[in-house]
Amino acid sequence: MKDRDALERQEEANREIIAALGQLSHDVEAPRDFVARVLAQADQAPVRRPAHVSWLGRLPWGVDVAVAAILLLAVVGAVPQYLTWFSTYVRGVPPAEMVATLQAKLAKREATLEAEQRERERVERVVATLQGDLGERDAALRLLSTPQVNLIRLAGLPPNSRASAHLLWNPATRAGVLLTSGLPLIPSDRVYELWAIAGKEAVRAGIFQVDEAGHGFLRLDPLPKRKRFDKFAVTSEPAGGLPQPTGPMYLLGSV
Amino acid sequence: LGELEELLLGRTQGWNVSQPSDDQVHRLLAQGDYRAALEALVRGYQHLIVRHCTAVLGDAGHGEEVAQEVFLGAYAALSRFRREASLRTWLLAIARKQCLKALRDRRRRQRLEEERRREIASGAHRTPTDPSEEDPEALRQRVRQALDRLEPSARTVLVLRYETGLSLVEMAHVLGRSEAGVRRQLARALGQLRELIDEGPE
Protein backbone atom coordinates (compact mmCIF):
# COMPACT_ATOMS: atom_id res chain seq x y z
CA MET A 1 0.00 0.00 0.00
CA LYS A 2 2.89 2.32 0.90
CA ASP A 3 4.57 1.60 -2.48
CA ARG A 4 1.29 2.21 -4.28
CA ASP A 5 0.81 5.56 -2.50
CA ALA A 6 4.38 6.65 -3.21
CA LEU A 7 4.01 5.91 -6.92
CA GLU A 8 0.60 7.57 -7.14
CA ARG A 9 1.97 10.69 -5.45
CA GLN A 10 4.89 10.85 -7.86
CA GLU A 11 2.60 10.32 -10.86
CA GLU A 12 0.20 12.99 -9.65
CA ALA A 13 3.04 15.50 -9.13
CA ASN A 14 4.63 14.77 -12.51
CA ARG A 15 1.68 14.50 -14.92
CA GLU A 16 3.25 16.78 -17.55
CA ILE A 17 6.55 14.92 -17.41
CA ILE A 18 4.73 11.59 -17.83
CA ALA A 19 2.81 12.97 -20.82
CA ALA A 20 6.12 14.12 -22.34
CA LEU A 21 7.64 10.67 -21.72
CA GLY A 22 4.68 9.14 -23.56
CA GLN A 23 5.50 11.15 -26.66
CA LEU A 24 9.27 10.62 -26.71
CA SER A 25 9.34 8.36 -29.74
CA HIS A 26 5.74 7.89 -30.78
CA ASP A 27 6.45 8.95 -34.34
CA VAL A 28 9.35 6.49 -34.66
CA GLU A 29 8.74 3.48 -36.88
CA ALA A 30 10.98 0.69 -38.10
CA PRO A 31 12.25 1.47 -41.62
CA ARG A 32 10.62 -0.34 -44.55
CA ASP A 33 13.61 -2.64 -45.08
CA PHE A 34 13.99 -3.53 -41.38
CA VAL A 35 12.64 -7.09 -41.74
CA ALA A 36 14.88 -7.79 -44.74
CA ARG A 37 17.93 -6.45 -42.92
CA VAL A 38 17.37 -8.57 -39.82
CA LEU A 39 16.79 -11.70 -41.91
CA ALA A 40 19.92 -11.02 -43.98
CA GLN A 41 21.99 -10.67 -40.80
CA ALA A 42 20.46 -13.82 -39.36
CA ASP A 43 21.40 -15.71 -42.54
CA GLN A 44 24.94 -14.31 -42.60
CA ALA A 45 25.76 -15.16 -38.99
CA PRO A 46 25.57 -18.91 -38.67
CA VAL A 47 26.78 -18.79 -35.05
CA ARG A 48 23.64 -16.90 -34.15
CA ARG A 49 21.30 -19.54 -35.53
CA PRO A 50 19.43 -21.47 -32.88
CA ALA A 51 21.53 -24.30 -31.59
CA HIS A 52 20.21 -27.69 -32.56
CA VAL A 53 18.20 -29.05 -29.71
CA SER A 54 17.50 -32.75 -29.57
CA TRP A 55 13.90 -33.88 -29.33
CA LEU A 56 14.60 -34.68 -25.68
CA GLY A 57 15.87 -31.13 -25.05
CA ARG A 58 12.77 -29.56 -26.58
CA LEU A 59 10.47 -31.33 -24.17
CA PRO A 60 9.03 -29.24 -21.33
CA TRP A 61 10.59 -29.57 -17.90
CA GLY A 62 9.71 -32.80 -16.12
CA VAL A 63 8.94 -34.79 -19.25
CA ASP A 64 12.61 -35.62 -19.81
CA VAL A 65 12.75 -37.01 -16.27
CA ALA A 66 9.58 -39.00 -16.95
CA VAL A 67 11.01 -40.35 -20.23
CA ALA A 68 14.17 -41.41 -18.42
CA ALA A 69 12.07 -43.19 -15.79
CA ILE A 70 10.05 -44.99 -18.48
CA LEU A 71 13.25 -46.07 -20.25
CA LEU A 72 14.60 -47.39 -16.97
CA LEU A 73 11.41 -49.33 -16.33
CA ALA A 74 11.51 -50.67 -19.88
CA VAL A 75 15.07 -51.86 -19.41
CA VAL A 76 14.11 -53.55 -16.18
CA GLY A 77 11.11 -55.12 -17.91
CA ALA A 78 13.24 -56.19 -20.87
CA VAL A 79 15.37 -58.64 -19.05
CA PRO A 80 13.28 -61.75 -19.66
CA GLN A 81 16.14 -64.11 -18.91
CA TYR A 82 16.52 -62.59 -15.50
CA LEU A 83 12.74 -62.69 -14.90
CA THR A 84 12.51 -66.27 -16.08
CA TRP A 85 15.29 -67.31 -13.78
CA PHE A 86 13.89 -65.23 -10.89
CA SER A 87 10.28 -66.40 -11.26
CA THR A 88 11.02 -70.01 -12.01
CA TYR A 89 13.80 -70.76 -9.60
CA VAL A 90 13.29 -68.21 -6.82
CA ARG A 91 9.54 -67.48 -6.60
CA GLY A 92 7.99 -70.37 -8.45
CA VAL A 93 5.62 -68.03 -10.47
CA PRO A 94 5.17 -68.68 -14.23
CA PRO A 95 7.35 -66.09 -16.08
CA ALA A 96 4.67 -65.15 -18.66
CA GLU A 97 2.26 -64.14 -15.90
CA MET A 98 4.87 -61.98 -14.18
CA VAL A 99 5.83 -60.21 -17.46
CA ALA A 100 2.15 -59.52 -18.24
CA THR A 101 1.62 -57.97 -14.78
CA LEU A 102 4.67 -55.73 -15.16
CA GLN A 103 3.63 -54.67 -18.69
CA ALA A 104 0.14 -53.76 -17.45
CA LYS A 105 1.65 -51.66 -14.64
CA LEU A 106 3.98 -49.96 -17.11
CA ALA A 107 1.15 -49.14 -19.52
CA LYS A 108 -0.89 -47.68 -16.67
CA ARG A 109 1.99 -45.44 -15.58
CA GLU A 110 2.58 -44.27 -19.14
CA ALA A 111 -1.10 -43.32 -19.47
CA THR A 112 -0.97 -41.39 -16.19
CA LEU A 113 2.14 -39.51 -17.29
CA GLU A 114 0.55 -38.59 -20.62
CA ALA A 115 -2.60 -37.33 -18.90
CA GLU A 116 -0.55 -35.23 -16.48
CA GLN A 117 1.46 -33.78 -19.35
CA ARG A 118 -1.71 -32.81 -21.24
CA GLU A 119 -3.10 -31.14 -18.12
CA ARG A 120 0.15 -29.24 -17.56
CA GLU A 121 0.07 -27.93 -21.14
CA ARG A 122 -3.57 -26.87 -20.76
CA VAL A 123 -2.81 -24.97 -17.55
CA GLU A 124 0.18 -23.25 -19.21
CA ARG A 125 -2.06 -22.09 -22.04
CA VAL A 126 -4.64 -20.73 -19.59
CA VAL A 127 -1.96 -18.88 -17.60
CA ALA A 128 -0.50 -17.31 -20.77
CA THR A 129 -3.98 -16.16 -21.89
CA LEU A 130 -4.81 -14.73 -18.46
CA GLN A 131 -1.49 -12.87 -18.29
CA GLY A 132 -2.23 -11.31 -21.68
CA ASP A 133 -5.78 -10.36 -20.63
CA LEU A 134 -4.56 -8.84 -17.38
CA GLY A 135 -1.96 -6.71 -19.14
CA GLU A 136 -4.51 -5.41 -21.66
CA ARG A 137 -7.08 -4.60 -18.99
CA ASP A 138 -4.49 -2.82 -16.89
CA ALA A 139 -3.54 -0.67 -19.90
CA ALA A 140 -7.18 0.12 -20.63
CA LEU A 141 -7.93 1.08 -17.02
CA ARG A 142 -4.84 3.26 -16.90
CA LEU A 143 -6.08 5.03 -20.02
CA LEU A 144 -9.53 5.49 -18.48
CA SER A 145 -8.05 7.23 -15.48
CA THR A 146 -6.39 9.85 -17.72
CA PRO A 147 -8.39 13.12 -17.61
CA GLN A 148 -7.91 13.95 -21.32
CA VAL A 149 -9.44 10.69 -22.61
CA ASN A 150 -12.25 10.99 -25.22
CA LEU A 151 -14.95 8.42 -25.82
CA ILE A 152 -15.73 7.89 -29.50
CA ARG A 153 -18.56 5.63 -30.67
CA LEU A 154 -18.09 3.74 -33.92
CA ALA A 155 -21.37 2.64 -35.58
CA GLY A 156 -21.83 -0.50 -37.69
CA LEU A 157 -22.29 0.01 -41.44
CA PRO A 158 -24.75 -2.06 -43.56
CA PRO A 159 -25.03 -5.04 -43.75
CA ASN A 160 -23.50 -5.13 -40.22
CA SER A 161 -25.55 -2.33 -38.68
CA ARG A 162 -25.80 -4.16 -35.35
CA ALA A 163 -22.02 -4.04 -34.86
CA SER A 164 -20.61 -1.23 -32.72
CA ALA A 165 -17.45 -0.16 -30.92
CA HIS A 166 -16.17 2.26 -28.31
CA LEU A 167 -12.81 3.92 -28.74
CA LEU A 168 -11.12 5.46 -25.70
CA TRP A 169 -8.73 7.95 -27.21
CA ASN A 170 -6.26 10.34 -25.62
CA PRO A 171 -5.34 12.94 -28.25
CA ALA A 172 -2.47 14.23 -26.08
CA THR A 173 -0.55 10.95 -25.77
CA ARG A 174 -2.00 9.38 -28.96
CA ALA A 175 -2.84 6.27 -26.95
CA GLY A 176 -6.15 4.46 -27.10
CA VAL A 177 -8.07 1.21 -26.78
CA LEU A 178 -10.88 -0.11 -28.96
CA LEU A 179 -13.69 -2.39 -27.75
CA THR A 180 -15.99 -3.92 -30.33
CA SER A 181 -19.14 -6.01 -30.23
CA GLY A 182 -21.34 -7.66 -32.85
CA LEU A 183 -18.68 -7.87 -35.57
CA PRO A 184 -19.02 -11.01 -37.72
CA LEU A 185 -16.34 -13.73 -37.58
CA ILE A 186 -14.11 -13.48 -40.64
CA PRO A 187 -11.97 -16.19 -42.31
CA SER A 188 -8.72 -17.05 -40.51
CA ASP A 189 -6.62 -15.55 -43.33
CA ARG A 190 -8.14 -12.11 -42.67
CA VAL A 191 -8.03 -9.64 -39.76
CA TYR A 192 -9.88 -6.49 -38.77
CA GLU A 193 -7.80 -3.33 -39.10
CA LEU A 194 -8.45 0.02 -37.38
CA TRP A 195 -7.72 3.25 -39.28
CA ALA A 196 -7.28 6.78 -37.95
CA ILE A 197 -8.40 9.24 -40.62
CA ALA A 198 -6.98 12.73 -41.02
CA GLY A 199 -8.82 14.43 -43.89
CA LYS A 200 -8.39 12.05 -46.82
CA GLU A 201 -5.46 10.16 -45.33
CA ALA A 202 -5.93 6.86 -43.48
CA VAL A 203 -3.25 5.82 -40.97
CA ARG A 204 -3.17 2.22 -39.71
CA ALA A 205 -3.80 1.94 -35.97
CA GLY A 206 -3.61 -1.83 -35.39
CA ILE A 207 -5.14 -5.19 -36.23
CA PHE A 208 -7.35 -7.45 -34.15
CA GLN A 209 -9.60 -10.49 -34.24
CA VAL A 210 -12.99 -11.11 -32.67
CA ASP A 211 -14.52 -14.03 -30.78
CA GLU A 212 -17.80 -15.78 -31.66
CA ALA A 213 -19.82 -12.95 -30.06
CA GLY A 214 -18.03 -10.35 -32.18
CA HIS A 215 -16.09 -9.01 -29.19
CA GLY A 216 -12.69 -7.62 -30.04
CA PHE A 217 -10.08 -5.64 -28.14
CA LEU A 218 -7.21 -3.59 -29.48
CA ARG A 219 -4.63 -1.38 -27.87
CA LEU A 220 -3.87 1.15 -30.61
CA ASP A 221 -0.44 1.38 -32.18
CA PRO A 222 1.08 4.81 -31.41
CA LEU A 223 -0.09 7.30 -34.04
CA PRO A 224 1.88 10.17 -35.64
CA LYS A 225 1.62 13.22 -33.41
CA ARG A 226 1.42 15.96 -36.02
CA LYS A 227 -1.79 14.72 -37.66
CA ARG A 228 -5.25 15.83 -36.55
CA PHE A 229 -7.51 12.80 -36.73
CA ASP A 230 -11.21 13.44 -37.22
CA LYS A 231 -12.55 9.92 -37.91
CA PHE A 232 -11.83 6.29 -37.05
CA ALA A 233 -12.91 3.28 -39.15
CA VAL A 234 -12.57 -0.51 -39.14
CA THR A 235 -12.13 -2.60 -42.32
CA SER A 236 -11.24 -6.24 -42.93
CA GLU A 237 -7.85 -6.89 -44.55
CA PRO A 238 -5.58 -9.87 -45.34
CA ALA A 239 -3.74 -11.43 -42.34
CA GLY A 240 -1.04 -9.10 -41.01
CA GLY A 241 -2.92 -6.00 -42.20
CA LEU A 242 -2.08 -3.59 -45.02
CA PRO A 243 -0.61 -0.04 -45.03
CA GLN A 244 -3.73 1.31 -46.77
CA PRO A 245 -7.36 0.11 -46.49
CA THR A 246 -8.59 -2.15 -49.29
CA GLY A 247 -11.35 -4.26 -47.74
CA PRO A 248 -14.98 -3.51 -46.84
CA MET A 249 -15.69 -1.01 -44.05
CA TYR A 250 -17.52 -2.38 -40.99
CA LEU A 251 -17.42 0.48 -38.47
CA LEU A 252 -17.10 4.27 -38.68
CA GLY A 253 -17.13 7.06 -36.06
CA SER A 254 -16.18 10.74 -35.78
CA VAL A 255 -14.05 12.38 -33.09
CA LEU B 1 -16.88 6.21 -17.65
CA GLY B 2 -17.91 4.12 -14.65
CA GLU B 3 -20.03 1.89 -16.88
CA LEU B 4 -17.21 1.47 -19.31
CA GLU B 5 -14.83 0.59 -16.52
CA GLU B 6 -17.24 -2.17 -15.47
CA LEU B 7 -17.56 -3.22 -19.08
CA LEU B 8 -13.78 -3.53 -19.35
CA LEU B 9 -13.44 -5.45 -16.09
CA GLY B 10 -16.23 -7.88 -16.92
CA ARG B 11 -16.20 -8.37 -20.65
CA THR B 12 -12.55 -8.54 -21.56
CA GLN B 13 -12.19 -11.75 -19.57
CA GLY B 14 -11.65 -14.57 -22.00
CA TRP B 15 -11.42 -12.35 -25.07
CA ASN B 16 -8.84 -13.20 -27.63
CA VAL B 17 -6.30 -10.41 -27.13
CA SER B 18 -3.17 -11.98 -28.63
CA GLN B 19 -1.88 -10.58 -31.90
CA PRO B 20 -2.33 -12.87 -34.94
CA SER B 21 1.47 -13.01 -35.41
CA ASP B 22 1.88 -14.67 -31.98
CA ASP B 23 -0.13 -17.72 -33.02
CA GLN B 24 1.86 -17.89 -36.23
CA VAL B 25 5.19 -17.73 -34.33
CA HIS B 26 4.07 -20.46 -31.91
CA ARG B 27 2.95 -22.67 -34.81
CA LEU B 28 6.25 -22.22 -36.69
CA LEU B 29 8.26 -22.90 -33.52
CA ALA B 30 6.33 -26.11 -32.97
CA GLN B 31 7.25 -27.11 -36.56
CA GLY B 32 10.92 -26.25 -35.85
CA ASP B 33 10.95 -23.59 -38.61
CA TYR B 34 13.01 -21.00 -36.71
CA ARG B 35 13.78 -18.72 -39.64
CA ALA B 36 10.13 -18.34 -40.60
CA ALA B 37 9.33 -17.83 -36.89
CA LEU B 38 11.93 -15.04 -36.77
CA GLU B 39 10.38 -13.38 -39.82
CA ALA B 40 6.90 -13.47 -38.25
CA LEU B 41 8.35 -12.16 -34.98
CA VAL B 42 10.09 -9.22 -36.68
CA ARG B 43 6.99 -8.37 -38.75
CA GLY B 44 4.80 -8.38 -35.64
CA TYR B 45 7.05 -6.48 -33.25
CA GLN B 46 9.49 -4.35 -35.31
CA HIS B 47 7.81 -1.01 -34.58
CA LEU B 48 7.41 -1.70 -30.87
CA ILE B 49 11.05 -2.73 -30.39
CA VAL B 50 12.52 0.04 -32.58
CA ARG B 51 10.41 2.61 -30.71
CA HIS B 52 11.36 1.20 -27.31
CA CYS B 53 15.11 1.11 -28.08
CA THR B 54 14.97 4.63 -29.55
CA ALA B 55 13.20 5.94 -26.44
CA VAL B 56 15.75 4.35 -24.10
CA LEU B 57 18.81 5.33 -26.13
CA GLY B 58 17.53 8.73 -27.29
CA ASP B 59 18.81 8.25 -30.82
CA ALA B 60 16.82 6.80 -33.74
CA GLY B 61 19.83 5.37 -35.60
CA HIS B 62 21.27 3.74 -32.51
CA GLY B 63 17.82 2.51 -31.47
CA GLU B 64 17.32 0.82 -34.82
CA GLU B 65 20.76 -0.80 -34.66
CA VAL B 66 20.12 -2.19 -31.17
CA ALA B 67 16.62 -3.32 -32.21
CA GLN B 68 18.26 -5.50 -34.89
CA GLU B 69 20.49 -7.00 -32.19
CA VAL B 70 17.38 -7.70 -30.12
CA PHE B 71 15.82 -9.78 -32.90
CA LEU B 72 19.08 -11.58 -33.63
CA GLY B 73 19.40 -12.35 -29.91
CA ALA B 74 15.82 -13.61 -29.90
CA TYR B 75 16.59 -15.79 -32.94
CA ALA B 76 19.45 -17.46 -31.11
CA ALA B 77 17.19 -18.07 -28.11
CA LEU B 78 14.04 -19.15 -29.98
CA SER B 79 14.63 -22.83 -29.29
CA ARG B 80 14.51 -22.08 -25.56
CA PHE B 81 11.37 -19.91 -25.67
CA ARG B 82 8.63 -21.21 -23.39
CA ARG B 83 4.98 -20.24 -23.76
CA GLU B 84 4.75 -19.23 -20.08
CA ALA B 85 5.91 -15.76 -21.16
CA SER B 86 4.19 -13.64 -23.80
CA LEU B 87 6.28 -12.90 -26.89
CA ARG B 88 5.90 -9.16 -26.17
CA THR B 89 7.35 -9.27 -22.65
CA TRP B 90 10.00 -11.82 -23.72
CA LEU B 91 11.23 -9.50 -26.50
CA LEU B 92 11.11 -6.46 -24.22
CA ALA B 93 13.21 -8.33 -21.64
CA ILE B 94 15.83 -9.00 -24.35
CA ALA B 95 15.57 -5.36 -25.49
CA ARG B 96 16.11 -4.18 -21.92
CA LYS B 97 19.38 -6.13 -21.65
CA GLN B 98 20.62 -5.01 -25.08
CA CYS B 99 19.81 -1.36 -24.34
CA LEU B 100 21.58 -1.48 -20.96
CA LYS B 101 24.64 -2.95 -22.67
CA ALA B 102 24.53 -0.26 -25.39
CA LEU B 103 24.22 2.47 -22.75
CA ARG B 104 27.18 1.09 -20.79
CA ASP B 105 29.30 1.05 -23.97
CA ARG B 106 28.23 4.57 -24.85
CA ARG B 107 29.04 5.90 -21.35
CA ARG B 108 32.46 4.30 -21.48
CA ARG B 109 33.15 6.06 -24.80
CA GLN B 110 31.86 9.37 -23.46
CA ARG B 111 34.07 9.14 -20.35
CA LEU B 112 37.13 8.60 -22.52
CA GLU B 113 36.22 11.60 -24.69
CA GLU B 114 35.67 13.75 -21.63
CA GLU B 115 39.03 12.80 -20.19
CA ARG B 116 40.63 13.80 -23.46
CA ARG B 117 38.95 17.20 -23.61
CA ARG B 118 39.22 18.10 -19.91
CA GLU B 119 36.95 21.05 -20.43
CA ILE B 120 35.30 22.69 -17.52
CA ALA B 121 31.66 23.31 -17.99
CA SER B 122 30.69 26.90 -17.32
CA GLY B 123 26.93 26.46 -17.34
CA ALA B 124 25.06 29.24 -15.61
CA HIS B 125 22.61 28.29 -12.89
CA ARG B 126 19.18 27.70 -14.32
CA THR B 127 16.02 28.60 -12.49
CA PRO B 128 13.70 25.57 -12.38
CA THR B 129 10.60 26.00 -14.51
CA ASP B 130 7.25 24.57 -13.53
CA PRO B 131 6.60 21.89 -16.21
CA SER B 132 2.87 22.68 -16.21
CA GLU B 133 3.60 26.21 -17.47
CA GLU B 134 6.08 25.19 -20.14
CA ASP B 135 5.73 24.80 -23.90
CA PRO B 136 5.16 21.04 -24.53
CA GLU B 137 7.95 20.78 -27.14
CA ALA B 138 10.46 22.53 -24.83
CA LEU B 139 9.40 20.26 -21.98
CA ARG B 140 9.85 17.18 -24.19
CA GLN B 141 13.39 18.29 -24.98
CA ARG B 142 14.21 18.84 -21.32
CA VAL B 143 12.71 15.46 -20.42
CA ARG B 144 14.82 13.85 -23.16
CA GLN B 145 17.99 15.54 -21.89
CA ALA B 146 17.27 14.61 -18.28
CA LEU B 147 16.45 11.04 -19.30
CA ASP B 148 19.83 10.75 -21.01
CA ARG B 149 21.51 11.67 -17.72
CA LEU B 150 19.50 9.21 -15.66
CA GLU B 151 20.91 5.84 -14.54
CA PRO B 152 20.24 3.22 -17.28
CA SER B 153 18.05 1.06 -15.03
CA ALA B 154 15.89 4.04 -13.97
CA ARG B 155 15.65 5.19 -17.57
CA THR B 156 14.52 1.71 -18.67
CA VAL B 157 11.67 1.47 -16.15
CA LEU B 158 10.35 4.93 -17.06
CA VAL B 159 10.36 4.11 -20.78
CA LEU B 160 8.80 0.68 -20.24
CA ARG B 161 5.95 2.18 -18.22
CA TYR B 162 5.20 5.57 -19.74
CA GLU B 163 6.45 5.26 -23.32
CA THR B 164 6.02 1.58 -24.21
CA GLY B 165 2.90 1.40 -22.02
CA LEU B 166 3.55 -1.83 -20.10
CA SER B 167 1.36 -2.77 -17.16
CA LEU B 168 2.98 -3.33 -13.75
CA VAL B 169 2.42 -7.09 -14.19
CA GLU B 170 4.20 -7.08 -17.54
CA MET B 171 7.00 -4.95 -16.11
CA ALA B 172 7.48 -7.42 -13.28
CA HIS B 173 7.97 -10.14 -15.94
CA VAL B 174 10.39 -8.07 -18.02
CA LEU B 175 12.46 -6.90 -15.04
CA GLY B 176 12.29 -10.16 -13.10
CA ARG B 177 11.04 -8.36 -9.97
CA SER B 178 7.91 -8.27 -7.83
CA GLU B 179 5.16 -5.76 -8.60
CA ALA B 180 5.89 -3.95 -5.33
CA GLY B 181 9.57 -3.73 -6.32
CA VAL B 182 8.60 -2.30 -9.70
CA ARG B 183 6.37 0.32 -8.01
CA ARG B 184 9.22 1.38 -5.72
CA GLN B 185 11.68 1.58 -8.61
CA LEU B 186 9.23 3.61 -10.72
CA ALA B 187 8.50 6.10 -7.92
CA ARG B 188 12.23 6.53 -7.28
CA ALA B 189 13.01 6.97 -11.00
CA LEU B 190 10.25 9.57 -11.44
CA GLY B 191 11.65 11.54 -8.49
CA GLN B 192 15.18 11.40 -9.90
CA LEU B 193 13.97 12.49 -13.34
CA ARG B 194 12.12 15.44 -11.82
CA GLU B 195 15.25 16.50 -9.91
CA LEU B 196 17.37 16.37 -13.07
CA ILE B 197 14.78 18.40 -15.00
CA ASP B 198 14.70 21.04 -12.25
CA GLU B 199 18.50 21.19 -12.15
CA GLY B 200 18.61 22.01 -15.86
CA PRO B 201 21.18 20.83 -18.43
CA GLU B 202 24.71 19.91 -17.31
Boltz contact constraints between the chains, C-beta under 6 A:
constraints:
  - contact:
      token1: [A, 3]
      token2: [B, 180]
      max_distance: 6.0
  - contact:
      token1: [A, 3]
      token2: [B, 183]
      max_distance: 6.0
  - contact:
      token1: [A, 3]
      token2: [B, 184]
      max_distance: 6.0
  - contact:
      token1: [A, 6]
      token2: [B, 187]
      max_distance: 6.0
  - contact:
      token1: [A, 7]
      token2: [B, 183]
      max_distance: 6.0
  - contact:
      token1: [A, 7]
      token2: [B, 186]
      max_distance: 6.0
  - contact:
      token1: [A, 7]
      token2: [B, 187]
      max_distance: 6.0
  - contact:
      token1: [A, 10]
      token2: [B, 187]
      max_distance: 6.0
  - contact:
      token1: [A, 10]
      token2: [B, 190]
      max_distance: 6.0
  - contact:
      token1: [A, 10]
      token2: [B, 191]
      max_distance: 6.0
  - contact:
      token1: [A, 14]
      token2: [B, 190]
      max_distance: 6.0
  - contact:
      token1: [A, 14]
      token2: [B, 194]
      max_distance: 6.0
  - contact:
      token1: [A, 16]
      token2: [B, 131]
      max_distance: 6.0
  - contact:
      token1: [A, 16]
      token2: [B, 132]
      max_distance: 6.0
  - contact:
      token1: [A, 17]
      token2: [B, 131]
      max_distance: 6.0
  - contact:
      token1: [A, 17]
      token2: [B, 143]
      max_distance: 6.0
  - contact:
      token1: [A, 18]
      token2: [B, 162]
      max_distance: 6.0
  - contact:
      token1: [A, 20]
      token2: [B, 139]
      max_distance: 6.0
  - contact:
      token1: [A, 20]
      token2: [B, 140]
      max_distance: 6.0
  - contact:
      token1: [A, 20]
      token2: [B, 143]
      max_distance: 6.0
  - contact:
      token1: [A, 21]
      token2: [B, 162]
      max_distance: 6.0
  - contact:
      token1: [A, 21]
      token2: [B, 163]
      max_distance: 6.0
  - contact:
      token1: [A, 22]
      token2: [B, 162]
      max_distance: 6.0
  - contact:
      token1: [A, 24]
      token2: [B, 55]
      max_distance: 6.0
  - contact:
      token1: [A, 24]
      token2: [B, 163]
      max_distance: 6.0
  - contact:
      token1: [A, 25]
      token2: [B, 51]
      max_distance: 6.0
  - contact:
      token1: [A, 25]
      token2: [B, 54]
      max_distance: 6.0
  - contact:
      token1: [A, 25]
      token2: [B, 55]
      max_distance: 6.0
  - contact:
      token1: [A, 28]
      token2: [B, 51]
      max_distance: 6.0
  - contact:
      token1: [A, 28]
      token2: [B, 54]
      max_distance: 6.0
  - contact:
      token1: [A, 28]
      token2: [B, 60]
      max_distance: 6.0
  - contact:
      token1: [A, 29]
      token2: [B, 47]
      max_distance: 6.0
  - contact:
      token1: [A, 30]
      token2: [B, 46]
      max_distance: 6.0
  - contact:
      token1: [A, 30]
      token2: [B, 47]
      max_distance: 6.0
  - contact:
      token1: [A, 30]
      token2: [B, 50]
      max_distance: 6.0
  - contact:
      token1: [A, 34]
      token2: [B, 46]
      max_distance: 6.0
  - contact:
      token1: [A, 35]
      token2: [B, 42]
      max_distance: 6.0
  - contact:
      token1: [A, 35]
      token2: [B, 43]
      max_distance: 6.0
  - contact:
      token1: [A, 38]
      token2: [B, 42]
      max_distance: 6.0
  - contact:
      token1: [A, 38]
      token2: [B, 68]
      max_distance: 6.0
  - contact:
      token1: [A, 38]
      token2: [B, 71]
      max_distance: 6.0
  - contact:
      token1: [A, 41]
      token2: [B, 72]
      max_distance: 6.0
  - contact:
      token1: [A, 42]
      token2: [B, 38]
      max_distance: 6.0
  - contact:
      token1: [A, 42]
      token2: [B, 75]
      max_distance: 6.0
  - contact:
      token1: [A, 48]
      token2: [B, 72]
      max_distance: 6.0
  - contact:
      token1: [A, 48]
      token2: [B, 76]
      max_distance: 6.0
  - contact:
      token1: [A, 50]
      token2: [B, 34]
      max_distance: 6.0
  - contact:
      token1: [A, 50]
      token2: [B, 78]
      max_distance: 6.0
  - contact:
      token1: [A, 50]
      token2: [B, 79]
      max_distance: 6.0
  - contact:
      token1: [A, 53]
      token2: [B, 79]
      max_distance: 6.0
  - contact:
      token1: [A, 124]
      token2: [B, 83]
      max_distance: 6.0
  - contact:
      token1: [A, 128]
      token2: [B, 83]
      max_distance: 6.0
  - contact:
      token1: [A, 132]
      token2: [B, 17]
      max_distance: 6.0
  - contact:
      token1: [A, 132]
      token2: [B, 18]
      max_distance: 6.0
  - contact:
      token1: [A, 132]
      token2: [B, 86]
      max_distance: 6.0
  - contact:
      token1: [A, 133]
      token2: [B, 17]
      max_distance: 6.0
  - contact:
      token1: [A, 134]
      token2: [B, 169]
      max_distance: 6.0
  - contact:
      token1: [A, 135]
      token2: [B, 167]
      max_distance: 6.0
  - contact:
      token1: [A, 135]
      token2: [B, 169]
      max_distance: 6.0
  - contact:
      token1: [A, 135]
      token2: [B, 170]
      max_distance: 6.0
  - contact:
      token1: [A, 136]
      token2: [B, 17]
      max_distance: 6.0
  - contact:
      token1: [A, 137]
      token2: [B, 12]
      max_distance: 6.0
  - contact:
      token1: [A, 138]
      token2: [B, 167]
      max_distance: 6.0
  - contact:
      token1: [A, 139]
      token2: [B, 165]
      max_distance: 6.0
  - contact:
      token1: [A, 139]
      token2: [B, 167]
      max_distance: 6.0
  - contact:
      token1: [A, 140]
      token2: [B, 8]
      max_distance: 6.0
  - contact:
      token1: [A, 144]
      token2: [B, 1]
      max_distance: 6.0
  - contact:
      token1: [A, 144]
      token2: [B, 5]
      max_distance: 6.0
  - contact:
      token1: [A, 191]
      token2: [B, 20]
      max_distance: 6.0
  - contact:
      token1: [A, 209]
      token2: [B, 16]
      max_distance: 6.0
  - contact:
      token1: [A, 211]
      token2: [B, 16]
      max_distance: 6.0
  - contact:
      token1: [A, 215]
      token2: [B, 15]
      max_distance: 6.0
  - contact:
      token1: [A, 217]
      token2: [B, 12]
      max_distance: 6.0
  - contact:
      token1: [A, 217]
      token2: [B, 15]
      max_distance: 6.0
  - contact:
      token1: [A, 217]
      token2: [B, 17]
      max_distance: 6.0
  - contact:
      token1: [A, 239]
      token2: [B, 20]
      max_distance: 6.0
